[in-house]
Amino acid sequence: MMFRFLLFFLLFISLSFFQEAETRDLYKVLGVEKNASQREIQKAFHKLSLQYHPDKNKAKGAQEKFAEINNAYEILSDEEKRKNYDLYGDEKSNPRFDVSNSGDRGPYTYFTSGGPGNNNFRPDGWQRMGGQGNSESFSFSFGDDPTASKSSFNFGFDDIFSNFFGSGLKGGSQFGAFRTSGRSKPGLSSIQAINSQLFKKEVSGQGLTWLLLVYMPSNKEYLGLESIVGEVANSLQGAIKAGSINCQSEQVLCKDLGVSPSKSARIYAYSYKTSERGSLVEYSGVLDAKNLKDFCLEQLPRYSKRINLGKFDFSSSNMETLPQVLLLSTKKDTPVIWRALSALYHKRFIFYDAEVRDVADPMVKRLGVDALPAVVGRLSTGETHVLRTGPIKDLKSGMGEMRVVLDNFEKKNKKASSQSKRPSQTEPQEYIPHLSVLNRDSVCGDKTAVCIIGVFRSSKAKETLESILSTVSHKTLTRRQNQLYSSRDSVSYSLLDATKQPTFLNSFDKSGFKSSDKVLVAYKPGKGKFAVFSGEFTYEEIESFISSVLSGDIQFSKIRQKPVLK
């Protein structure tokens, strides 16, 4: 008897697929044109989902309409699914057989849609019973009295097809062109379920801003908030993450956080705006994506210092052991990506950002930047590098790319720091900066009486010069402390890589000292004069040379032209 029924049922299903299908226009479901933008589709979805949400609209047919809206948005909000739908009428590139809303056909009826949860739309129809994963079950009735137990059967498609064809079909049951699959609500893929362990590991004190939906399962309104939270998280993907906390199953976590959504679901940002460890800030604004996104942007921290590029010099923090990074952009406010990065790398980098007009700005050119936005980095040893130039594709990819850039620069800084010679316990040494466009004014500007510049072409020559100049500056001379002094009798010490600054060296010597692995240049910026030491590079000889320079016993020559750093 049962076997005969199943054969009859499968025959009925097969035949129904070849009947004329009443397909629904998903664009009409959302009330938008076929050329609508993603933003227009999102706005239409949120307006309709709030209007027809089962917890707010008890009218007949509202539940079916809500499920229909969710289904349309899931397809049209996904670029690939939307493309396939436009081409084939189905998001999976298959011509679609749609039996939705087919209505009554003799003694048999069809289900109209599969809304969220357990929905029984019609007593004389197929009933979607919810279930877990991609499994779906239906009840099928026939005869005049669908409530009679003798004419009602309940079974799952996965079980039927598994028995008939040997093994269960993953990802939804399939037979011919027929497919059943569990559908998730729009945006839910970006919302992570948070428990106590995940909160400690991924949320608390990690530097990334989180948007958290806190609820009790009995508060059905949280279902309507999930799509809004998911959309905001997707639009700021990379800068924030979204999570949900079920206070029924995570009572301890909710108690520790001091949240109790007994009456209604609540939305919080785990923010670093006012606390380095992070704290919960509740959202109390209008429940739509635009206002919630604005709230999230407000909660992003501001660890990056906004500076005036014309008055800024990296060398003002010359003794910092942390690498420094400077963002140049045309934005009037610190960009979202930079605020998010400054929190993730807080206490690992020193962040700055500045608004500039364009690449023609002299201050931008001075940094060697040829496109905006641009990121310039400075190692703790004083070396500067242009780390990145040009616009980013989007926030998510930009965050990923910049994290790679910063990680690599951090490794470079650690390597450079370990290679620099540390001061001995018996003979303290001073830090010698690398002369660059960023510290030119403070290290070797017009107000500096004499600049002692150690020029090197190899790592060995660099180590020799750095060691000798550090000792000389500490023991016998008054070394300038990386600030703009009003006194004109100060002396500064710096290193210069000859392979990177040939133009600067050509200003002193036509050949740019190409024949020497290392030279010592004494330069008087205010007078445009210089003297060169090329003798034996020992502590005694160099100390003697510098003493003679300061006492006026050395003959100086006129520079060929004003030195320019690149």
ABEGO torsion letter per residue (X at the ends): XAAAAAAAAAAAAAAAAABBBBBBBAAAAAGBBAABBAAAAAAAAAAAAAAABAAABABBGAAAAAAAAAAAAAAAABAAAAAAAAAAGBAAGBBBBBABGAEBBEABBBBABBBBEBBBABAABBBBAEEBEABBBBBBBBEABAABAAABBBBBAAAAAAAAAGBBBBGEBBBEABBBBBBBBBGAAABBBBBAAAAAAAABGAGBBBBBBBBBAABAAAAAAAAAAAAAAAAABGABBBBBBBAAABAAAAAAAGBBBAABBBBBBBBAAABAAEBBBBBABBBBAAAAAAAAAAABBBABBBBBAAABBAAAAAABABBBBBBBBABABBBAAAAAAAAAABGABBBBBBBBABAABAAAAAAGBABOBBBBBBBAAGBBBBABBEBBABAAAAAAAAAAAAAAAAAAAAAAAAABBBBBAABBBBBBBBBBAAAAAAAABAABABBBBBBBABAAAAAAAAAAAAAAAAAABBBBAGBBBABAABBBBBBBBAAABAAAAAAABAAGGAABABBBBBBBAAAGBBBBBABBBBAAAAAAAAAAAAAGABBBBBBABBBBBX
